Amino acid sequence: MEFKDILKSQRLRMRLTQRELAEKIGVTDRTIQNYERGVKPAARFEHVRALANIFGITTDELVGADTSETPQSGSLYMDKLVSEVSAMFAGGEISDRDKEAAVMAISQAYWAAKNKKKG
């Protein structure tokens, strides 16, 4: 499942309206609507962390990170990520949506690695 689907299902599980959830994390209800529609990825980790805390799940679970395949080392995972992002930019022009997706992927990788170090 994708972030947008997980967000909506968790919000409904908690029986919260979009407005109520937005108020809890300090954003507009339009932001929650855009997250749930997949129009806007959750680029701010503070929002992802706050949402995960409200739902009682990890940030990895919220963003739909596949943690079943644990890389042997963080550097191998980052090398693969950098390679994929570099290949994406090599084609010249890139849409704003693809730029946001790349930033989100890098942000997710960073925070996932950081959270694992704490644990």
Buried (B, 14 or more C-beta within 10 A) or exposed (E): EEBBEBBBEBBEEEEBEBEEBBBBBEBEBEBBBBBBEEEBBBEBBEBBBBBBBBBEEBBBBBBBBEEEEEEEEEEEBBEEBEEEBEEBEEEEEEEEEEEEBBEBBBBBBEBBBEEEEEE
